[in-house]
Amino acid sequence: MDTYGAAVKRLAVKHGCLVVDTQAAFDQFLAYYHSSYLAWDRIHPTPVGTMILARAFLEVVGFEWGASHKD
């Protein structure tokens, strides 16, 4: 995954795109919990895995946690 992630980052920089390091987000979780919490079948994310992916994406796009939004 490290080799793949590095290639994705190089392409993102080359094309001026954002990149979400999903492996880094998972690695933070995996320091404390078993991988079965992320994807029971090791392919399809569980609700926990989905939330980790969503949070990683939102952080990259600059979402402000806890910010109040006025209509």
PyMOL Python script that loads the backbone (N, CA, C, O; Angstrom):
from pymol import cmd

cmd.read_pdbstr("""\
ATOM      1  N   MET A   1       0.810  -1.192   0.000  1.00  0.00           N
ATOM      2  CA  MET A   1       0.000   0.000   0.000  1.00  0.00           C
ATOM      3  C   MET A   1       0.858   1.262   0.000  1.00  0.00           C
ATOM      4  O   MET A   1       0.458   2.284  -0.559  1.00  0.00           O
ATOM      5  N   ASP A   2       2.023   1.197   0.618  1.00  0.00           N
ATOM      6  CA  ASP A   2       2.887   2.381   0.650  1.00  0.00           C
ATOM      7  C   ASP A   2       3.339   2.783  -0.749  1.00  0.00           C
ATOM      8  O   ASP A   2       3.375   3.970  -1.074  1.00  0.00           O
ATOM      9  N   THR A   3       3.683   1.797  -1.578  1.00  0.00           N
ATOM     10  CA  THR A   3       4.115   2.075  -2.954  1.00  0.00           C
ATOM     11  C   THR A   3       2.958   2.663  -3.758  1.00  0.00           C
ATOM     12  O   THR A   3       3.132   3.637  -4.491  1.00  0.00           O
ATOM     13  N   TYR A   4       1.795   2.073  -3.618  1.00  0.00           N
ATOM     14  CA  TYR A   4       0.606   2.559  -4.314  1.00  0.00           C
ATOM     15  C   TYR A   4       0.276   3.985  -3.856  1.00  0.00           C
ATOM     16  O   TYR A   4       0.012   4.856  -4.684  1.00  0.00           O
ATOM     17  N   GLY A   5       0.291   4.220  -2.548  1.00  0.00           N
ATOM     18  CA  GLY A   5      -0.005   5.542  -2.008  1.00  0.00           C
ATOM     19  C   GLY A   5       0.963   6.602  -2.507  1.00  0.00           C
ATOM     20  O   GLY A   5       0.557   7.723  -2.814  1.00  0.00           O
ATOM     21  N   ALA A   6       2.233   6.254  -2.588  1.00  0.00           N
ATOM     22  CA  ALA A   6       3.233   7.201  -3.086  1.00  0.00           C
ATOM     23  C   ALA A   6       2.967   7.556  -4.549  1.00  0.00           C
ATOM     24  O   ALA A   6       3.115   8.714  -4.940  1.00  0.00           O
ATOM     25  N   ALA A   7       2.582   6.581  -5.350  1.00  0.00           N
ATOM     26  CA  ALA A   7       2.266   6.842  -6.768  1.00  0.00           C
ATOM     27  C   ALA A   7       1.050   7.748  -6.888  1.00  0.00           C
ATOM     28  O   ALA A   7       1.034   8.663  -7.712  1.00  0.00           O
ATOM     29  N   VAL A   8       0.047   7.505  -6.084  1.00  0.00           N
ATOM     30  CA  VAL A   8      -1.156   8.346  -6.107  1.00  0.00           C
ATOM     31  C   VAL A   8      -0.799   9.780  -5.715  1.00  0.00           C
ATOM     32  O   VAL A   8      -1.273  10.724  -6.347  1.00  0.00           O
ATOM     33  N   LYS A   9       0.022   9.958  -4.693  1.00  0.00           N
ATOM     34  CA  LYS A   9       0.422  11.299  -4.264  1.00  0.00           C
ATOM     35  C   LYS A   9       1.198  12.025  -5.364  1.00  0.00           C
ATOM     36  O   LYS A   9       0.986  13.216  -5.590  1.00  0.00           O
ATOM     37  N   ARG A  10       2.100  11.305  -6.053  1.00  0.00           N
ATOM     38  CA  ARG A  10       2.849  11.924  -7.155  1.00  0.00           C
ATOM     39  C   ARG A  10       1.907  12.379  -8.262  1.00  0.00           C
ATOM     40  O   ARG A  10       2.063  13.477  -8.795  1.00  0.00           O
ATOM     41  N   LEU A  11       0.935  11.548  -8.611  1.00  0.00           N
ATOM     42  CA  LEU A  11      -0.031  11.922  -9.651  1.00  0.00           C
ATOM     43  C   LEU A  11      -0.887  13.110  -9.220  1.00  0.00           C
ATOM     44  O   LEU A  11      -1.182  13.990 -10.028  1.00  0.00           O
ATOM     45  N   ALA A  12      -1.282  13.135  -7.962  1.00  0.00           N
ATOM     46  CA  ALA A  12      -2.091  14.251  -7.462  1.00  0.00           C
ATOM     47  C   ALA A  12      -1.327  15.564  -7.565  1.00  0.00           C
ATOM     48  O   ALA A  12      -1.878  16.574  -8.002  1.00  0.00           O
ATOM     49  N   VAL A  13      -0.067  15.551  -7.165  1.00  0.00           N
ATOM     50  CA  VAL A  13       0.764  16.759  -7.254  1.00  0.00           C
ATOM     51  C   VAL A  13       0.933  17.170  -8.714  1.00  0.00           C
ATOM     52  O   VAL A  13       0.801  18.345  -9.056  1.00  0.00           O
ATOM     53  N   LYS A  14       1.223  16.206  -9.558  1.00  0.00           N
ATOM     54  CA  LYS A  14       1.445  16.482 -10.984  1.00  0.00           C
ATOM     55  C   LYS A  14       0.223  17.135 -11.625  1.00  0.00           C
ATOM     56  O   LYS A  14       0.363  18.022 -12.467  1.00  0.00           O
ATOM     57  N   HIS A  15      -0.976  16.700 -11.231  1.00  0.00           N
ATOM     58  CA  HIS A  15      -2.202  17.179 -11.865  1.00  0.00           C
ATOM     59  C   HIS A  15      -2.956  18.205 -11.019  1.00  0.00           C
ATOM     60  O   HIS A  15      -4.079  18.583 -11.353  1.00  0.00           O
ATOM     61  N   GLY A  16      -2.337  18.653  -9.926  1.00  0.00           N
ATOM     62  CA  GLY A  16      -2.954  19.680  -9.101  1.00  0.00           C
ATOM     63  C   GLY A  16      -4.218  19.223  -8.397  1.00  0.00           C
ATOM     64  O   GLY A  16      -5.162  20.001  -8.252  1.00  0.00           O
ATOM     65  N   CYS A  17      -4.249  17.984  -7.962  1.00  0.00           N
ATOM     66  CA  CYS A  17      -5.433  17.425  -7.310  1.00  0.00           C
ATOM     67  C   CYS A  17      -5.215  17.233  -5.821  1.00  0.00           C
ATOM     68  O   CYS A  17      -4.083  17.143  -5.345  1.00  0.00           O
ATOM     69  N   LEU A  18      -6.314  17.172  -5.102  1.00  0.00           N
ATOM     70  CA  LEU A  18      -6.253  16.808  -3.698  1.00  0.00           C
ATOM     71  C   LEU A  18      -6.082  15.304  -3.599  1.00  0.00           C
ATOM     72  O   LEU A  18      -6.518  14.560  -4.478  1.00  0.00           O
ATOM     73  N   VAL A  19      -5.451  14.865  -2.533  1.00  0.00           N
ATOM     74  CA  VAL A  19      -5.334  13.431  -2.302  1.00  0.00           C
ATOM     75  C   VAL A  19      -5.668  13.162  -0.838  1.00  0.00           C
ATOM     76  O   VAL A  19      -5.214  13.868   0.062  1.00  0.00           O
ATOM     77  N   VAL A  20      -6.461  12.140  -0.627  1.00  0.00           N
ATOM     78  CA  VAL A  20      -6.836  11.730   0.716  1.00  0.00           C
ATOM     79  C   VAL A  20      -6.033  10.471   1.044  1.00  0.00           C
ATOM     80  O   VAL A  20      -6.188   9.438   0.392  1.00  0.00           O
ATOM     81  N   ASP A  21      -5.191  10.566   2.045  1.00  0.00           N
ATOM     82  CA  ASP A  21      -4.366   9.423   2.437  1.00  0.00           C
ATOM     83  C   ASP A  21      -5.200   8.511   3.328  1.00  0.00           C
ATOM     84  O   ASP A  21      -5.120   8.574   4.555  1.00  0.00           O
ATOM     85  N   THR A  22      -5.995   7.668   2.693  1.00  0.00           N
ATOM     86  CA  THR A  22      -6.889   6.789   3.442  1.00  0.00           C
ATOM     87  C   THR A  22      -6.112   5.771   4.268  1.00  0.00           C
ATOM     88  O   THR A  22      -6.560   5.378   5.345  1.00  0.00           O
ATOM     89  N   GLN A  23      -4.964   5.346   3.781  1.00  0.00           N
ATOM     90  CA  GLN A  23      -4.174   4.379   4.550  1.00  0.00           C
ATOM     91  C   GLN A  23      -3.703   4.993   5.854  1.00  0.00           C
ATOM     92  O   GLN A  23      -3.718   4.328   6.889  1.00  0.00           O
ATOM     93  N   ALA A  24      -3.284   6.252   5.822  1.00  0.00           N
ATOM     94  CA  ALA A  24      -2.858   6.929   7.051  1.00  0.00           C
ATOM     95  C   ALA A  24      -4.016   7.031   8.034  1.00  0.00           C
ATOM     96  O   ALA A  24      -3.831   6.847   9.237  1.00  0.00           O
ATOM     97  N   ALA A  25      -5.211   7.324   7.526  1.00  0.00           N
ATOM     98  CA  ALA A  25      -6.385   7.404   8.397  1.00  0.00           C
ATOM     99  C   ALA A  25      -6.673   6.040   9.024  1.00  0.00           C
ATOM    100  O   ALA A  25      -6.958   5.948  10.218  1.00  0.00           O
ATOM    101  N   PHE A  26      -6.597   4.984   8.215  1.00  0.00           N
ATOM    102  CA  PHE A  26      -6.821   3.633   8.743  1.00  0.00           C
ATOM    103  C   PHE A  26      -5.713   3.246   9.728  1.00  0.00           C
ATOM    104  O   PHE A  26      -5.986   2.623  10.754  1.00  0.00           O
ATOM    105  N   ASP A  27      -4.472   3.612   9.421  1.00  0.00           N
ATOM    106  CA  ASP A  27      -3.351   3.252  10.293  1.00  0.00           C
ATOM    107  C   ASP A  27      -3.520   3.837  11.698  1.00  0.00           C
ATOM    108  O   ASP A  27      -3.181   3.181  12.683  1.00  0.00           O
ATOM    109  N   GLN A  28      -4.040   5.059  11.799  1.00  0.00           N
ATOM    110  CA  GLN A  28      -4.275   5.658  13.110  1.00  0.00           C
ATOM    111  C   GLN A  28      -5.262   4.805  13.908  1.00  0.00           C
ATOM    112  O   GLN A  28      -5.059   4.572  15.099  1.00  0.00           O
ATOM    113  N   PHE A  29      -6.313   4.346  13.264  1.00  0.00           N
ATOM    114  CA  PHE A  29      -7.322   3.504  13.905  1.00  0.00           C
ATOM    115  C   PHE A  29      -6.737   2.142  14.264  1.00  0.00           C
ATOM    116  O   PHE A  29      -6.968   1.617  15.353  1.00  0.00           O
ATOM    117  N   LEU A  30      -5.978   1.583  13.329  1.00  0.00           N
ATOM    118  CA  LEU A  30      -5.435   0.233  13.512  1.00  0.00           C
ATOM    119  C   LEU A  30      -4.370   0.159  14.603  1.00  0.00           C
ATOM    120  O   LEU A  30      -3.996  -0.935  15.026  1.00  0.00           O
ATOM    121  N   ALA A  31      -3.889   1.284  15.052  1.00  0.00           N
ATOM    122  CA  ALA A  31      -2.942   1.284  16.168  1.00  0.00           C
ATOM    123  C   ALA A  31      -3.623   0.823  17.455  1.00  0.00           C
ATOM    124  O   ALA A  31      -2.956   0.415  18.406  1.00  0.00           O
ATOM    125  N   TYR A  32      -4.955   0.890  17.480  1.00  0.00           N
ATOM    126  CA  TYR A  32      -5.701   0.558  18.692  1.00  0.00           C
ATOM    127  C   TYR A  32      -6.734  -0.555  18.515  1.00  0.00           C
ATOM    128  O   TYR A  32      -7.123  -1.197  19.490  1.00  0.00           O
ATOM    129  N   TYR A  33      -7.178  -0.788  17.281  1.00  0.00           N
ATOM    130  CA  TYR A  33      -8.271  -1.736  17.041  1.00  0.00           C
ATOM    131  C   TYR A  33      -7.907  -2.733  15.948  1.00  0.00           C
ATOM    132  O   TYR A  33      -7.045  -2.473  15.109  1.00  0.00           O
ATOM    133  N   HIS A  34      -8.578  -3.870  15.976  1.00  0.00           N
ATOM    134  CA  HIS A  34      -8.376  -4.921  14.974  1.00  0.00           C
ATOM    135  C   HIS A  34      -8.979  -4.491  13.634  1.00  0.00           C
ATOM    136  O   HIS A  34      -9.968  -3.758  13.598  1.00  0.00           O
ATOM    137  N   SER A  35      -8.391  -4.943  12.556  1.00  0.00           N
ATOM    138  CA  SER A  35      -8.835  -4.560  11.210  1.00  0.00           C
ATOM    139  C   SER A  35     -10.261  -5.014  10.887  1.00  0.00           C
ATOM    140  O   SER A  35     -10.887  -4.461   9.983  1.00  0.00           O
ATOM    141  N   SER A  36     -10.777  -5.993  11.597  1.00  0.00           N
ATOM    142  CA  SER A  36     -12.144  -6.457  11.318  1.00  0.00           C
ATOM    143  C   SER A  36     -13.178  -5.373  11.606  1.00  0.00           C
ATOM    144  O   SER A  36     -14.294  -5.435  11.091  1.00  0.00           O
ATOM    145  N   TYR A  37     -12.821  -4.382  12.423  1.00  0.00           N
ATOM    146  CA  TYR A  37     -13.741  -3.267  12.657  1.00  0.00           C
ATOM    147  C   TYR A  37     -13.886  -2.393  11.416  1.00  0.00           C
ATOM    148  O   TYR A  37     -14.897  -1.707  11.260  1.00  0.00           O
ATOM    149  N   LEU A  38     -12.899  -2.408  10.540  1.00  0.00           N
ATOM    150  CA  LEU A  38     -12.924  -1.573   9.337  1.00  0.00           C
ATOM    151  C   LEU A  38     -13.640  -2.238   8.171  1.00  0.00           C
ATOM    152  O   LEU A  38     -14.395  -1.594   7.442  1.00  0.00           O
ATOM    153  N   ALA A  39     -13.398  -3.525   8.005  1.00  0.00           N
ATOM    154  CA  ALA A  39     -13.997  -4.258   6.881  1.00  0.00           C
ATOM    155  C   ALA A  39     -14.010  -5.737   7.255  1.00  0.00           C
ATOM    156  O   ALA A  39     -12.986  -6.416   7.180  1.00  0.00           O
ATOM    157  N   TRP A  40     -15.163  -6.220   7.652  1.00  0.00           N
ATOM    158  CA  TRP A  40     -15.254  -7.595   8.136  1.00  0.00           C
ATOM    159  C   TRP A  40     -14.743  -8.593   7.095  1.00  0.00           C
ATOM    160  O   TRP A  40     -14.068  -9.565   7.436  1.00  0.00           O
ATOM    161  N   ASP A  41     -15.072  -8.345   5.817  1.00  0.00           N
ATOM    162  CA  ASP A  41     -14.639  -9.252   4.748  1.00  0.00           C
ATOM    163  C   ASP A  41     -13.333  -8.791   4.104  1.00  0.00           C
ATOM    164  O   ASP A  41     -12.898  -9.366   3.106  1.00  0.00           O
ATOM    165  N   ARG A  42     -12.704  -7.756   4.668  1.00  0.00           N
ATOM    166  CA  ARG A  42     -11.442  -7.181   4.217  1.00  0.00           C
ATOM    167  C   ARG A  42     -11.564  -6.449   2.875  1.00  0.00           C
ATOM    168  O   ARG A  42     -10.559  -6.091   2.261  1.00  0.00           O
ATOM    169  N   ILE A  43     -12.808  -6.232   2.431  1.00  0.00           N
ATOM    170  CA  ILE A  43     -13.043  -5.516   1.174  1.00  0.00           C
ATOM    171  C   ILE A  43     -14.018  -4.359   1.376  1.00  0.00           C
ATOM    172  O   ILE A  43     -13.688  -3.210   1.081  1.00  0.00           O
ATOM    173  N   HIS A  44     -15.205  -4.655   1.874  1.00  0.00           N
ATOM    174  CA  HIS A  44     -16.274  -3.667   1.995  1.00  0.00           C
ATOM    175  C   HIS A  44     -16.228  -3.005   3.370  1.00  0.00           C
ATOM    176  O   HIS A  44     -16.279  -3.700   4.385  1.00  0.00           O
ATOM    177  N   PRO A  45     -16.132  -1.677   3.421  1.00  0.00           N
ATOM    178  CA  PRO A  45     -16.018  -1.003   4.711  1.00  0.00           C
ATOM    179  C   PRO A  45     -17.284  -1.152   5.563  1.00  0.00           C
ATOM    180  O   PRO A  45     -18.407  -1.106   5.061  1.00  0.00           O
ATOM    181  N   THR A  46     -17.065  -1.326   6.836  1.00  0.00           N
ATOM    182  CA  THR A  46     -18.152  -1.313   7.813  1.00  0.00           C
ATOM    183  C   THR A  46     -18.555   0.145   8.037  1.00  0.00           C
ATOM    184  O   THR A  46     -17.926   1.045   7.480  1.00  0.00           O
ATOM    185  N   PRO A  47     -19.587   0.396   8.838  1.00  0.00           N
ATOM    186  CA  PRO A  47     -19.904   1.791   9.168  1.00  0.00           C
ATOM    187  C   PRO A  47     -18.702   2.531   9.792  1.00  0.00           C
ATOM    188  O   PRO A  47     -18.510   3.719   9.534  1.00  0.00           O
ATOM    189  N   VAL A  48     -17.912   1.845  10.594  1.00  0.00           N
ATOM    190  CA  VAL A  48     -16.719   2.475  11.176  1.00  0.00           C
ATOM    191  C   VAL A  48     -15.724   2.836  10.064  1.00  0.00           C
ATOM    192  O   VAL A  48     -15.203   3.950  10.037  1.00  0.00           O
ATOM    193  N   GLY A  49     -15.465   1.903   9.157  1.00  0.00           N
ATOM    194  CA  GLY A  49     -14.548   2.165   8.048  1.00  0.00           C
ATOM    195  C   GLY A  49     -15.031   3.308   7.178  1.00  0.00           C
ATOM    196  O   GLY A  49     -14.238   4.136   6.728  1.00  0.00           O
ATOM    197  N   THR A  50     -16.339   3.352   6.942  1.00  0.00           N
ATOM    198  CA  THR A  50     -16.914   4.413   6.127  1.00  0.00           C
ATOM    199  C   THR A  50     -16.747   5.767   6.797  1.00  0.00           C
ATOM    200  O   THR A  50     -16.448   6.756   6.128  1.00  0.00           O
ATOM    201  N   MET A  51     -16.936   5.824   8.109  1.00  0.00           N
ATOM    202  CA  MET A  51     -16.772   7.084   8.827  1.00  0.00           C
ATOM    203  C   MET A  51     -15.320   7.562   8.810  1.00  0.00           C
ATOM    204  O   MET A  51     -15.059   8.761   8.714  1.00  0.00           O
ATOM    205  N   ILE A  52     -14.384   6.630   8.903  1.00  0.00           N
ATOM    206  CA  ILE A  52     -12.970   7.012   8.840  1.00  0.00           C
ATOM    207  C   ILE A  52     -12.651   7.597   7.466  1.00  0.00           C
ATOM    208  O   ILE A  52     -11.952   8.606   7.370  1.00  0.00           O
ATOM    209  N   LEU A  53     -13.156   6.977   6.413  1.00  0.00           N
ATOM    210  CA  LEU A  53     -12.948   7.496   5.055  1.00  0.00           C
ATOM    211  C   LEU A  53     -13.584   8.873   4.896  1.00  0.00           C
ATOM    212  O   LEU A  53     -12.963   9.785   4.350  1.00  0.00           O
ATOM    213  N   ALA A  54     -14.814   9.023   5.369  1.00  0.00           N
ATOM    214  CA  ALA A  54     -15.515  10.304   5.241  1.00  0.00           C
ATOM    215  C   ALA A  54     -14.780  11.400   6.002  1.00  0.00           C
ATOM    216  O   ALA A  54     -14.607  12.506   5.489  1.00  0.00           O
ATOM    217  N   ARG A  55     -14.350  11.099   7.218  1.00  0.00           N
ATOM    218  CA  ARG A  55     -13.648  12.098   8.024  1.00  0.00           C
ATOM    219  C   ARG A  55     -12.335  12.508   7.361  1.00  0.00           C
ATOM    220  O   ARG A  55     -11.992  13.691   7.355  1.00  0.00           O
ATOM    221  N   ALA A  56     -11.601  11.554   6.806  1.00  0.00           N
ATOM    222  CA  ALA A  56     -10.345  11.864   6.119  1.00  0.00           C
ATOM    223  C   ALA A  56     -10.596  12.781   4.921  1.00  0.00           C
ATOM    224  O   ALA A  56      -9.841  13.727   4.692  1.00  0.00           O
ATOM    225  N   PHE A  57     -11.658  12.501   4.155  1.00  0.00           N
ATOM    226  CA  PHE A  57     -12.010  13.345   3.006  1.00  0.00           C
ATOM    227  C   PHE A  57     -12.371  14.756   3.470  1.00  0.00           C
ATOM    228  O   PHE A  57     -11.878  15.742   2.924  1.00  0.00           O
ATOM    229  N   LEU A  58     -13.235  14.841   4.480  1.00  0.00           N
ATOM    230  CA  LEU A  58     -13.676  16.153   4.952  1.00  0.00           C
ATOM    231  C   LEU A  58     -12.521  16.991   5.482  1.00  0.00           C
ATOM    232  O   LEU A  58     -12.510  18.209   5.302  1.00  0.00           O
ATOM    233  N   GLU A  59     -11.557  16.364   6.128  1.00  0.00           N
ATOM    234  CA  GLU A  59     -10.402  17.106   6.618  1.00  0.00           C
ATOM    235  C   GLU A  59      -9.575  17.663   5.468  1.00  0.00           C
ATOM    236  O   GLU A  59      -9.087  18.790   5.553  1.00  0.00           O
ATOM    237  N   VAL A  60      -9.409  16.891   4.390  1.00  0.00           N
ATOM    238  CA  VAL A  60      -8.631  17.349   3.239  1.00  0.00           C
ATOM    239  C   VAL A  60      -9.306  18.526   2.541  1.00  0.00           C
ATOM    240  O   VAL A  60      -8.625  19.427   2.052  1.00  0.00           O
ATOM    241  N   VAL A  61     -10.638  18.528   2.489  1.00  0.00           N
ATOM    242  CA  VAL A  61     -11.331  19.626   1.809  1.00  0.00           C
ATOM    243  C   VAL A  61     -11.582  20.820   2.726  1.00  0.00           C
ATOM    244  O   VAL A  61     -12.201  21.801   2.315  1.00  0.00           O
ATOM    245  N   GLY A  62     -11.100  20.738   3.974  1.00  0.00           N
ATOM    246  CA  GLY A  62     -11.168  21.889   4.861  1.00  0.00           C
ATOM    247  C   GLY A  62     -12.449  22.043   5.654  1.00  0.00           C
ATOM    248  O   GLY A  62     -12.756  23.142   6.118  1.00  0.00           O
ATOM    249  N   PHE A  63     -13.195  20.979   5.819  1.00  0.00           N
ATOM    250  CA  PHE A  63     -14.412  21.048   6.627  1.00  0.00           C
ATOM    251  C   PHE A  63     -14.047  21.417   8.055  1.00  0.00           C
ATOM    252  O   PHE A  63     -13.104  20.866   8.622  1.00  0.00           O
ATOM    253  N   GLU A  64     -14.793  22.348   8.635  1.00  0.00           N
ATOM    254  CA  GLU A  64     -14.526  22.799   9.992  1.00  0.00           C
ATOM    255  C   GLU A  64     -15.457  22.081  10.958  1.00  0.00           C
ATOM    256  O   GLU A  64     -16.662  22.330  10.976  1.00  0.00           O
ATOM    257  N   TRP A  65     -14.888  21.188  11.762  1.00  0.00           N
ATOM    258  CA  TRP A  65     -15.670  20.430  12.733  1.00  0.00           C
ATOM    259  C   TRP A  65     -16.192  21.357  13.818  1.00  0.00           C
ATOM    260  O   TRP A  65     -15.446  22.162  14.376  1.00  0.00           O
ATOM    261  N   GLY A  66     -17.472  21.235  14.108  1.00  0.00           N
ATOM    262  CA  GLY A  66     -18.075  21.993  15.191  1.00  0.00           C
ATOM    263  C   GLY A  66     -18.417  23.425  14.815  1.00  0.00           C
ATOM    264  O   GLY A  66     -18.899  24.179  15.660  1.00  0.00           O
ATOM    265  N   ALA A  67     -18.183  23.814  13.579  1.00  0.00           N
ATOM    266  CA  ALA A  67     -18.509  25.171  13.160  1.00  0.00           C
ATOM    267  C   ALA A  67     -20.021  25.306  13.023  1.00  0.00           C
ATOM    268  O   ALA A  67     -20.683  24.417  12.486  1.00  0.00           O
ATOM    269  N   SER A  68     -20.553  26.396  13.498  1.00  0.00           N
ATOM    270  CA  SER A  68     -21.994  26.607  13.345  1.00  0.00           C
ATOM    271  C   SER A  68     -22.246  27.224  11.967  1.00  0.00           C
ATOM    272  O   SER A  68     -21.496  28.080  11.497  1.00  0.00           O
ATOM    273  N   HIS A  69     -23.295  26.770  11.358  1.00  0.00           N
ATOM    274  CA  HIS A  69     -23.653  27.247  10.018  1.00  0.00           C
ATOM    275  C   HIS A  69     -24.971  27.993  10.108  1.00  0.00           C
ATOM    276  O   HIS A  69     -25.956  27.462  10.621  1.00  0.00           O
ATOM    277  N   LYS A  70     -24.994  29.209   9.617  1.00  0.00           N
ATOM    278  CA  LYS A  70     -26.196  30.008   9.643  1.00  0.00           C
ATOM    279  C   LYS A  70     -26.774  30.068   8.238  1.00  0.00           C
ATOM    280  O   LYS A  70     -26.056  30.258   7.256  1.00  0.00           O
ATOM    281  N   ASP A  71     -28.091  29.902   8.166  1.00  0.00           N
ATOM    282  CA  ASP A  71     -28.775  29.984   6.853  1.00  0.00           C
ATOM    283  C   ASP A  71     -29.055  31.406   6.478  1.00  0.00           C
ATOM    284  O   ASP A  71     -29.620  31.664   5.415  1.00  0.00           O
TER     285      ASP A  71
END
""", "prot")
cmd.dss("prot")
cmd.show_as("cartoon", "prot")
cmd.util.cbc("prot")
cmd.orient("prot")
